[in-house]
């Protein structure tokens, strides 16, 4: 009897461990699906995607990354102490993808704020005009809170973002800009 009880306890414990392992594997795969790599000239930037804040924008970023849309695109507008903007293949600030514009997914400031390393979606004066252009914050900008969609946050490699060539004047337009070498979703990169 004791032997059966011990055997049943062993199977039960193993089943729990297998369930936990399966759950951990699923969580790790989900993390890889929501992790973005930006390879810049100076190194790799890792960005945690935030589908909890902006599911449509995160899906758009993933779609464009998987199409190779962002590879080689310039950081056309870079303002010291503010942000680096990219995602426009024309480098003019007026380009985008062939996909339709997205509706705003603004987060209330109590839920998410524009701090150093936050990734947001650029848009025109129309709040529902985000398409492919994005920006990465160098510093906090409370004036953007609740006004632009937050879709991610840099978790490592911010020192490489800091090395992106800066623009001139108030517009921050960059002559001979640095480029996003390659963008990938971590789940698509062999571990």
Secondary structure, DSSP 8 states (H G I E B T S, - for coil): -HHHHHHHHHHHHHHHHHHHHHHHHHHHHHHHHTEEEEEETTEEEEEEE-TTT-HHHHHHHHHHHHHTTTTT-B--EEETTTEEEE-BTTSSSS---SS--B------TTT----TTEEEE---SSTT-B-S-EEEESS--GGGTTTS-EEEEEEE-HHHHTTS---BTTTTB-TT--B--EEEEGGGS--
